Amino acid sequence: AAIGRGSAAWTRPAFGFALGAALPLGALLLYHWGCFGHPLRTGYNFPTDPVFRQWHSQGFLGLSKFQPAALWGRYFSADDGLFWYSPFLLLAAPGLVALIRSREWRAEGLFSLLGILIFLVFSTCIAFVSGWDVGPRYITAALPYYLVGVAGFAATWGDRPWARGLLLGLTAASILIYTTVAAVFPHFPDNFSN
């Protein structure tokens, strides 16, 4: 709506955003320069583990080209898969479709879908193995975007018994899976597989 009113409607907020971001960004660049000798160098340029050094020397901070194995591993594998550990998050897909089709919640659905896609691209362009962990640590920050989709599923179909049963069953399974794995052995060494 603001874009449709001409450039003045979005120029001032964009300028304010840039001005507000300049100070913390400048501080971060100075910090990196002081610690690592260059504003665009980070701790990822100096890993002590030879395997991590090899992974992070590719591309930009370890981000390189799309890796299908990373897509499968981060989302579906028994070792680190998001949907393996939290199957209720699969309900985000139909929920986001419902939100995007809704006039009232379209912006929230599109914003959440964009957040999920950004993390999907990020998580499939970096080395799949993420050290000793339980679950997909590289995409944990994407969970709020998935939860918006799950909420869309609940709001759209939650009054139907099949949907309520599916939501409650998958949520209970997710809690049971994560709790059991974390209680029994919170870190899987790299030489073990599920």
N, C-alpha and C positions, 0 to 999 in steps of 0.2 A: 504494500500500500504506500509506504514512504517513497519507494523508488518511482512509483507512478506520478508523484507530485513534483517531480523535477529534482535536479541535482542538489539544490539547497537543502532539501529535506534529509538527505543522508550525508552530505559533506561535513556538516558540523559534528554529528555524532562520530563519523569516521575519524575526523581530525582529533576529537577528544579521546577516542580509543587509542589512536597512535601516540598521542602525547602521554596518556596514562601508562602505556606499555613501554615507553622509551626509558624511563628511569629504572624500573626493575630489569629490563633487558640490558641496559648499559651496565648496571651493577653486576649482572651475571657474566657479561663479557669481560669486565675488568677482573672478576674473580678467576675466571678461566685463564686469563692472561697471566695473572700473578701465580697461580698454582701450576699451570701446565705449559707456560711459555708462549701461548698464542690464544687469542680470543675464541677461536673455533676448535680448539683441542679440549677434550674432556678426559675424565678418568678411564673411559673406554679405550683410549689410545695407549694405556699403560697397564694392561692386565698382567698379573704375575703368572697365572696358569697358562702353559703353552697352548692348550686346546682353546681356551677363551681368547688368547692372543690371535690365533689363526681365524676364529670366527669373526672377531671384531675388527680385523684388518681388512675385511671385504667391504666394498662399497662405502657408504657413509655411516659410521658408527655401527657397523655390522649389518646394516640394511642393504640388501642387494636385490636380486630379482625374485619373482614369485616362485615359491617352492611348494608344489603340491603335497609333498610329505609333511611339511609344516602345517598346512591347512588340515590334513587328516589328523595329525598328531595333536594339535592344539584344540581341536573341536570334538574329535570322536574317539581317540585312542584310549585304551584302558590305563595308560601311564599318566597322561596329562590332559585328557580331553575334557573340555568344558561341559559338553553335554553328557559325557560318561558320569561325571561327578555331580552334575546338577541337571538332570533330565527335564525338570520342570521349565527350564529356560527355553526348551524347544517350542513352548507355547508362545514365545515372543513373536515368532514368524506370523502365525495367523492373527495375533493381536495387533501387530503393526499394520498388517493389511487392513484390518477393520478400522484402525485409527486413521490411516491415510485416506480411506474411502469416506470417512465421516467429515463433514464440513466443519464441525465444531472442534475436532481434535486433530485435524490434518497437520497443522504446524508441529505439534508435539510428536506425532508419528514420524514425520519426515526428519525432524531434528534427531530423534532417537535412531532412526535407520541410518542417517549419516554418521552418527557416532559409532554405531556397530560396524559400518563399512570401513571407517578409518582404522579401527582396531583390527579388522579382518585383514586389510592390506598390510598394516604394520606387522602383525603377528605371523604373516606368511612370507615375509621378506627378511626374516632374521633366523638365525640358527635355531633349530627346533628344540634341542636340549637346553634346559634352563637351570641346570644344577640340581641340588637336592631340594625337592619340593613336593607338595601334594597339590595336584591340580595345576591349572594353567596360569601361573603367576603373571605372565606378560599381558594377559587380557583381563585381569581382575578389575581394572579401572573401567572397563566397558560394562560391568554388571548393571549400573543404574539404567543404561539405555535398554538392556534386555528386560529389566523389571518394568519399564514403561510399557513394553509390548505385552508382558504377562498381565499387567493391569488392564490393558486393552482387551485381552482375551477374556479376563474375568468380567469386565464391564459389559462386553458384548454377549457372551454366552453363559455367564455365571449363574443365571436363573434356571438353566437346563440341567437336569440331573446328570446326564452323561458328561457335560463339561465340568460341573462341580466335582464329580468323582475323578475325572482325569486330572484336574488341577490339584486336588487334595492328595491323590495317590502319587503323582509325580513329585509333589512337594515333600511328602513324607519320605519317599524313596531318596530324594536328594539329601535330606537331613540325615537319614540313616547312613547313607554311603559316606558322606563327608565326615560325620561324627565318628563312625567306626574306623575309617582309615586314619584320621588324625589321632584317635585314642590309642590305636594299636602301634603305629609306627609313623611318626610325623615326617620323616625324611627318607626318601628312597635313594640309596647310593646309585651312582651312574652305572655300576656294573650289574645291578639287578633290574629285571623288567617284570611287569605285571603279568 
